[in-house]
Amino acid sequence: MSDALNLVLPHLRTPQGYDGVRSLEAMAAEAGIRPENVIRLNGNENSYGPSPKVAEALATFDQYNRYPDPEQKALREALSEYTGAPAEGIVAGNGSDELIDLVIRLFVGPGDRIIEPTPTFGMYRFSARLVNAEVVTVPRYPNFELNVEGIRLALDKRTKIIFLASPNNPTGNMAAESEVRRLLELPAVVVVDEAYYEYCGRTAMPLLAEYPNLIVLRTFSKWAGLAGLRVGLGAMSPDVAGLMMTIKPPYNMNRAAEVAMLASLQDTDLLMERIKPVVEERERMFSLLKAIPGVTPIPSQANFMMVRLPEGRGEEIFYRLARGGVFVRCYADEEMKDCIRVSVGLPWETDGFVKALEEALEAQP
Ligand SMILES: Cc1ncc(COP(=O)(O)O)c(C=O)c1O
């Protein structure tokens, strides 16, 4: 009998998972408080929750015993209406995380490369690692703008994909259309990840008609409050989508996710109305943080913002906040040292976070 561990692919033998958002119960236990008192601002979720139509549709749906449509006909049509992209060019996925994985599986093999302008979302390198690809990082400028020339110089024959989150997670800034166009002129697939599109209203979607190497990703996790049901989509050239449809697991969208997605698309007016208080709350939080000495919030176009803390105190303040039941995100990378990322939630969550931050800053390091 062989030891199964010896059969694991060599590049996957060191455990290196994605540091995902833990459960509310785990956070409450860590802080020693009740779950309802946890201030959970580490996942860029939507504190307003889904449309009320989602619960209603899930409760009355009567086909849970049937597999979902592997061709996603109804979904792709509804998503086409929402995004303006042709239905044949759309693939729905189990969160946009699945689309990132599918894009990589379609284009990237062992030894191939992806480029990511850092700091950025961690799932690009996570999925690249699974296929034993190389991740080439091109640091953003100190103001977090893209180094397009650096990306061009980093590109070689093995480079298959350039990943560009816009607005970028965790920095919150957007790429200019001229920059996206310059990247699209390069000989690689360009994935523009628009997870936070609904908070900024600017999209690369119209460029699909001009550039067959463009893939735009969106998610229902943020604007539609469906993070727990996993609903994402990719829009791309119909040829690429046709092939992606053949490599996805046939029933990748579960029926509850389908039902919730369609119900959300029946209630876009209400969901978009709820974007406004988040944007207002983001600006209120920005002003509150700006007034704190030693703290620098970074302007954001999304439902979160990055915050620079006094030098050398980032990690300590992060743990202090967590012990008090306030959960934000911190980063191990050198370029994000002393920075945290905080999601925009409800006003009481902002107030609780700002108060806890002020107290943590006053405490002795
Ligand atoms: C830039 C970016 N892309 C994709 C995702 C993943 O979204 P989903 O919940 O649809 O998998 C996130 C989630 O935080 C994100 O920040």
The ligand as a Gaussian input file, in Angstrom:
#p B3LYP/6-31G(d) Opt

LIG

0 1
 C      -11.738000      41.387000      -6.823000
 C      -12.578000      40.221000      -6.415000
 N      -12.891000      39.277000      -7.320000
 C      -13.637000      38.214000      -7.016000
 C      -14.108000      38.029000      -5.731000
 C      -14.855000      36.768000      -5.416000
 O      -16.198000      36.932000      -5.478000
 P      -17.194000      35.694000      -5.364000
 O      -17.823000      35.793000      -4.023000
 O      -18.160000      35.919000      -6.481000
 O      -16.414000      34.434000      -5.552000
 C      -13.826000      38.969000      -4.751000
 C      -14.310000      38.766000      -3.382000
 O      -13.967000      39.410000      -2.436000
 C      -13.031000      40.085000      -5.097000
 O      -12.685000      41.006000      -4.194000

